[in-house]
Amino acid sequence: MAARKGAAKPQGGPAPRLGRGEFVAYPGGPAAIYDLLERLSAAAGDSPDYGTPGISLDRTRLVVRWFGELPDPVQSVLADHPGFEVTVQQTEFRPGDLAAEAARLAREHPGVVAAATPRPEGDGIEVLVPAVVADAAGGAEQALAGIVSAFPVFAEVGEAPL
């Protein structure tokens, strides 16, 4: 179930890590969009088809990412959204499968993969390769050359967030 995270107080440290179905409620945005996100997360539950939702910068549009057909409870929640636009974006891959593969990549290749996460768009996996490893291999993509995945992998140089 979703848990609304209050607006974080500015601090020098990294942003808090959010779990599945959690989100940050930023000040100044319409409360209705966050209420809809809570209801959506409750209706979607732990569905492996539910991807990462996105809110436009001006807080007037919510993008719901989903793999396959929307179940009736999710459709019912999305039917009522006064004051903003809701768009359903089909993902290329099942978000739950991407999450499982990202966890596998990080677990099985800890010396090369600093972090791996499903891309919000549902089109593959974002992989961070430590700078020292990428430099030694001639780039982030080259560092991942021997790593096989059933999904597209997007390599970047970086360190795992704390």
Buried (B, 14 or more C-beta within 10 A) or exposed (E): EBEEBEEEEEEEEEEEEEEBBBBBBEEEBBEBBBEBBBBBBEBBBEBBBBBBBBBEEEBEBBBBBBBEEBBEBBEEBBEEBEEBEBEEBEBEBBBBBBBEBBBBBBEEBEEBBBBBBBBBBBBBBBBBBBEEBBEEBEEBBBBBEEBEBEBEBBBEBBEEEE
